[in-house]
Amino acid sequence: MYAAGGTRVAGLGRTLRCRDAACSYTGLMEQDRKRFRKGGAVTVAVSGDAADYVDGFRRRYDPNVSHIMPHVTLASAPELDVCDWMPARPHIQEALAQLPPFIIRVTELGTFMDENVLWLRPTALHGELLMLRQTILGSFPGVAFDRTDDFVPHISIGFFASSDDLLKARDTVCGELIPFSFRVGFISYLQADEGNIWQCVDTVELGG
């Protein structure tokens, strides 16, 4: 079983926490300095040894492994950026202060057959992932988020050219998968830079 520690950033050879990687928003508008593309995502990072374990699968099946750390997407929107995030942050921080850190357990796989995606199914005992998502969606009334009525918590580990390739990989991973868990102590706000590398711009801790 895997427990939380740091977050291993895909493509880098060291383990670190998301907030240490690139969570460096300042009043100078980090978005302009780093030339982030418009469009943001709010995520839960897969942390500690669990991140290394998940990236072991992603290095085999995910061409984006060097572009983004392993994660669960809570919400994403093509128009969301730091200008939207920072005004909403106090409300999000206040709401998350009422939700203590929790454990996610992963025991099984899932597939999106229409998109040929293989993923791991993260499960939180008391529905915390849905609570976090609802908090995010409710904090940005003017932002059009993707798939607002279609939330399937997942950790993507593979993208394939055909359903046959997807099913073969699913069978292989199914035979190798060892149940694991990790601790969630914060959420992350991500934006992609000009090189299409998703950077952690900010984090908000759970439980105050």
N, C-alpha and C positions, 0 to 999 in steps of 0.2 A: 504494500500500500504506500502511496506517495502522499506526502504532506507538503504544506506550503513553505516557501522560503523566499527566494528571489524569483524574478521573472526572466527567463532566458529569451533574449531578443533574437528572433530568427535571423540567421545570416551572420551573427556575431559569435565569436568563440568564447564568450564569457557569460556568466549569469549575473543579472542585476535586477533591481526593482524597477518597475515601470517609471516611478517618479524620479529615479536616478538617471534614467535613460535620456529623456528629452522633455520632461515635464517642467518647462522653464518659461511659462508665460510671464510677461512683464507688461508694464504700462506702455512700453514702446511698440506694442502690437507684434508679438512674436510671429504672427501669421505673415506680416509683411516682410520681416527680416529674413525669415526662412523661405519665403515665397511659397507658402502652402497653397495648394489648389482648393478651390471652394468645394465644399462637401465634407461632412464629418460623420463620425460614428461614435457611439457611446458603447463601451464594451466592458466585459469582465475578463481580466487577464487570467490565463491558466498559469499558475505560479509554481515555483520550486521545482522539485524533481519531476513533478507531473508535466511541466513544460518540456523538459528534456525528453520525457517518454513520448509525448504527443509529437514532438518534432521528429522523432525517429520515424514515425509513419509519414509525416509530411515531407521529409526529404526524399522519400521514395515515390510519393504520389501527388505532391502539390507543387506546381511550378511557381507559386507565390510564396514559398517558404522563406525566401530572403527579403520579402517585401512587408511582412507584417508578423507580429508575434502571435502565438496561438491564443485564441480568445473565444468568448461567447459574445456575439453581437446582441446588444439590448435594443438598439434603434440606430438607424442611419438615414441620412437625408442628403440629397444632392445640393441643397442650398444652405445647409447648416455650416456655420463657421464661427470663429472665435467671437465675432461681434454679437452673435446670438447667444453663445455659451456663457460668456462672462456675466451679463445681466441676470441670467437665470440661475447662476451658480449658487447664490445665497439661499434661494428656495430649495434647490436640490440638496444642498448641504444640511439645511434644517430638517428636511424629510429623512435623509439618510442617517441623521443622528439618532433617529428613533429605531433604526434597524441594526441589530448587532451583527458582527461578522458571523458567517455561516460556512458550512462545509458543502461542497459539491462532490457528488459521487458519480463515477462513470463506470458502467458495467456492460454497455451494449452499443451496437452500431446502428446507424440509420442511413438511408439513401434518399436523394432527390432524383428520381429516375428521369424526370423531364429535363434536368440540367446536368445529369451524369456526375453528381457530387456524392462523395462518401464522407460520412461524418460520425462523430462520437456523440452519444446522448448524455448531456449533463443533467443530473437530477438533484434538486434541492428539497429537503424534507418538508419544508413548510411553504413551498411556492415562492421563495424569495426572488427568483429570477423574474417571475411575472410581476411581483411587486415593484422591483427596480424598473422594469420596462414601463409600467404604468406611471411611475413617478416621472420618468424622462419625457414620455409623451405629453403628460399634463403640464410640463414646465415650459413647453414651447408651442403655445396655441396658434401661432402664425406660421409654423413650419410644417411643410408637407413631408411626413416621414414615409419611407418605403414600407409596404406590407403592414399597414396598421392593424388589419384584421386577420393577419396570418402569421402568428408568432410560433415558431418551432425552435426552441432552444437547441443549439447544436455547436459543435466544435468541428469545423471543416478540416479534413485531413487529406482529401484527394479530389482532383478534377480530371475527367477522362474524356477522350474523343468519342467513345462509343459505350453503349450499355453493356456490351460483352466485356470490355475492359474493366468497367465498373464492377460488374458482378464477380469477375475473377479476383479483383483486389479485395472485394468484400469478403469472399470466402477465405482468402489468405489471412487478412487481418482478424477475422472472426476466430481463426484457429490460434492466433498469437495473443489476442487481447487479454491482458491481466487487469482485473478491476482495480481502480485507483481512485484517490480522492485528493482534493486540495482545498485550502482555506481561501475564502473571499473576504478581504478586508477593505476593499476600495473599488470604485469604478474608474474607468479611464475615458478621457475624451481624446479621440484620435483624428488627425487630418493627414492627408498624403502630401508629400512635397513634390517638387517638380520632377524628381526621379521616380515618382510613384512608390516611394517608401513611406509607409504609414508611421507617423511619429506620434508619441504620446505627448500631447500639449498640456494636459492637466489631469489631476486625479482628485477625487473626493472620497474621504474615508467614511466607512460605516461606523455607527455607534458613537459618533462625535469625535 
